[in-house]
Amino acid sequence: MSLASEHSMGETKNNIVLAARHIAKTFGNTHALKSVNFDVYHGQVTTLFGENGAGKSTLMKVLSGVIAPTSGDILLDGSLFILTTLMKPERMASQLFIKS
């Protein structure tokens, strides 16, 4: 899995609106995500791409609250975001994109 983000080397942490830190997700003995770090910057285009089975969909489900991570932290505007309830899958599609 790869992350491509159009931001300059001068960007600061203050411009990060969504950050995933060391996200892991396991399903039984299968490690779908292993210590994934992912940043989304305000006003920037961010893409996520990778081969089949790389964990792209799993990461988006974790970030959107459809499934809980096994470990790791999600920060929203610099504050720790704790999922208290999981989102129903039918609502997931509308929540996968951050709207400005």
C-alpha positions in Angstrom: 0.0 0.0 0.0 1.3 3.4 -0.9 0.3 7.0 0.0 0.7 9.9 -2.3 -0.1 13.3 -1.0 0.4 16.6 -2.8 2.0 18.7 0.0 5.2 20.6 0.1 8.1 19.9 2.4 7.2 23.0 4.3 3.8 21.7 5.5 3.4 21.7 9.3 1.6 19.3 11.5 -1.1 22.0 12.0 -2.3 21.3 8.5 -3.1 17.7 9.1 -6.8 17.2 9.6 -6.8 13.4 9.8 -3.9 11.3 11.1 -3.7 7.5 11.5 -0.8 6.3 13.7 0.4 2.7 13.8 -3.0 1.3 12.8 -3.2 -2.4 12.9 -6.2 -4.7 12.1 -6.3 -8.5 12.4 -9.0 -10.9 11.4 -8.1 -14.1 13.3 -4.6 -15.0 12.2 -4.7 -12.6 9.2 -2.9 -9.3 9.5 -4.8 -6.9 7.2 -3.0 -3.8 8.4 0.4 -3.6 10.2 1.4 -0.3 11.8 -0.1 1.9 9.1 0.6 5.7 9.3 -1.6 7.9 7.1 -2.0 11.7 7.0 -4.7 13.9 5.3 -3.8 17.5 4.9 -6.3 20.4 4.7 -6.9 21.6 1.1 -4.7 18.9 -0.4 -5.5 15.9 -2.6 -4.5 12.6 -1.0 -4.6 9.2 -2.8 -4.3 5.7 -1.5 -3.3 3.0 -3.9 -1.9 -0.5 -3.8 -2.2 -4.1 -5.1 -5.2 -6.3 -4.4 -5.1 -7.4 -0.8 -2.9 -4.5 0.4 -5.4 -3.3 2.9 -6.8 -0.2 1.2 -10.4 -1.0 1.9 -9.7 -2.1 5.4 -7.9 1.1 6.2 -10.8 3.2 4.8 -13.3 1.1 6.9 -11.2 1.8 10.0 -10.9 5.5 9.3 -14.6 5.8 8.6 -15.7 3.9 11.7 -17.2 0.8 10.0 -14.7 -1.5 11.8 -12.5 -0.8 14.8 -8.7 -1.1 14.6 -7.0 -3.8 16.6 -4.5 -1.2 17.7 -3.3 2.3 16.8 -4.6 5.8 17.1 -6.7 8.1 14.9 -6.4 11.9 15.4 -8.9 14.3 14.0 -7.8 17.9 13.9 -5.0 16.9 16.3 -7.2 15.3 19.0 -7.4 11.7 19.7 -10.6 10.3 18.1 -12.2 7.3 19.9 -14.9 5.4 18.2 -17.7 4.8 20.6 -20.0 3.1 18.2 -19.3 1.5 14.8 -21.1 2.8 11.7 -23.5 0.7 9.8 -22.0 -0.4 6.5 -24.8 1.2 4.5 -23.7 4.6 5.8 -20.0 4.0 5.0 -20.0 5.2 1.4 -21.1 8.7 2.3 -18.6 9.0 5.1 -15.4 7.8 3.2 -14.7 11.4 2.0 -13.8 14.4 4.1 -15.8 17.3 3.0 -14.6 20.9 3.4 
